[in-house]
Amino acid sequence: MAVTLSDKAATHIGNFIAKRGKGVGIRLGVRTSGCSGMAYKLEFADEVLPEDVVFESHGLKVMIDPKSLPYMDGTELDFVREGLNEGFKFNNPNVKDQCGCGESFTV
């Protein structure tokens, strides 16, 4: 099992942590939400929690709660610019369908 960061995502996260002046990485997960059933959670983390499953990618820690890991195994977190918009994009091979707005998904 693994979750990774793209080069662009790692650069963006590293720059953000440097600006904040603290942080050990990023915490990812899923929650029940949206019209397709699940939505991603993403937050910057200042510490590793005892329950976290930790992966290293580009020198950064990627932390995931054990319940979310089966839904995110093999996912790459990317950072993309599309026109005037920019943000994180989850490239998740487990997704079977997602809603029209792209905010939620089904595995």
C-alpha positions, 0 to 999 in steps of 0.5 A: 500500500502506498500514497505518493505526491507528484513533484508539483504537489511536493513542491507546493506542500514544501513551500507552504510548510516553509511559509508557515514555519512549522509542519511535518507534512500533509494528512489525507483521508476520506469522509462520507459526503457528497452525491457520490458517497465519499469526499477527500479530506486534506490538511497540513499536519504539525505532528504525526498522530499515533493512529496515522499510517505514514508514507514518505514522498519527496522527503515529505510525510503523507499521513493517512488514517487506517480507515481511509487507506483502503480507499486511497491505496495507490493514489497520487496527490498532484497540484494542477493549474487549469486556467485561472484555477489551481489546486490539489487533484487526487489521482486515485485508481480505486475510483469507479465513479464521481459526481458531475462537480468532481467533489465526491466519488465512489469506489 
